[in-house]
Amino acid sequence: MSSACLAANAGLSLLNPATYLLDRQVERLAKNFETEGGFTERLYKIRRAKRNGPPK
C-alpha cells in the first residue's frame, strides 16, 4: 500500500469515532435543552431569583 492510501485509511479510522462522539454530544445537548431550557431561559431564572431575594 502507498503512504497516501495508509494516510487516507488512518483519517477514515479517526473520523468514525469522532462522528460517533459528536452524535452523542448533540443528542445529550438536545435532552438537556428539553429538560433545562436554553441559555436565555436559565439566565432569566437566575435573574428572577436574585431579584426576588432569598426564599422566606
C-alpha positions as CSV (number, residue, x, y, z in Angstrom):
1,M,0.0,0.0,0.0
2,S,1.2,3.5,-0.7
3,S,1.6,6.0,2.1
4,A,-1.2,8.1,0.7
5,C,-3.6,5.1,1.0
6,L,-2.4,4.5,4.5
7,A,-2.9,8.1,5.5
8,A,-6.4,8.1,4.0
9,N,-7.3,4.9,5.9
10,A,-6.0,6.4,9.1
11,G,-8.0,9.5,8.5
12,L,-11.2,7.5,7.9
13,S,-10.5,5.4,11.0
14,L,-10.2,8.5,13.2
15,L,-13.3,10.0,11.5
16,N,-15.6,7.2,12.6
17,P,-15.2,7.6,16.4
18,A,-15.2,11.4,16.1
19,T,-18.5,11.3,14.3
20,Y,-19.9,8.8,16.9
21,L,-18.9,11.1,19.8
22,L,-20.3,14.2,18.1
23,D,-23.6,12.4,17.6
24,R,-23.7,11.5,21.3
25,Q,-22.9,15.1,22.2
26,V,-25.7,16.5,20.1
27,E,-28.1,14.0,21.5
28,R,-27.2,14.9,25.0
29,L,-27.4,18.7,24.3
30,A,-30.9,18.2,22.9
31,K,-32.0,16.3,26.0
32,N,-30.6,19.0,28.3
33,F,-32.4,21.7,26.2
34,E,-35.7,19.9,26.7
35,T,-35.3,19.5,30.4
36,E,-33.4,22.6,31.5
37,G,-34.2,25.0,28.7
38,G,-31.9,27.2,26.7
39,F,-29.2,29.6,27.9
40,T,-31.6,32.6,27.9
41,E,-34.2,30.7,30.0
42,R,-31.6,29.8,32.6
43,L,-30.3,33.4,32.8
44,Y,-33.9,34.6,33.3
45,K,-34.4,32.1,36.2
46,I,-31.2,33.3,37.9
47,R,-32.1,37.0,37.4
48,R,-35.6,36.5,38.7
49,A,-34.4,34.5,41.7
50,K,-31.9,37.2,42.5
51,R,-34.4,40.0,42.1
52,N,-36.9,38.2,44.4
53,G,-34.3,37.8,47.1
54,P,-33.8,34.7,49.3
55,P,-36.8,32.5,49.9
56,K,-38.8,33.3,53.0
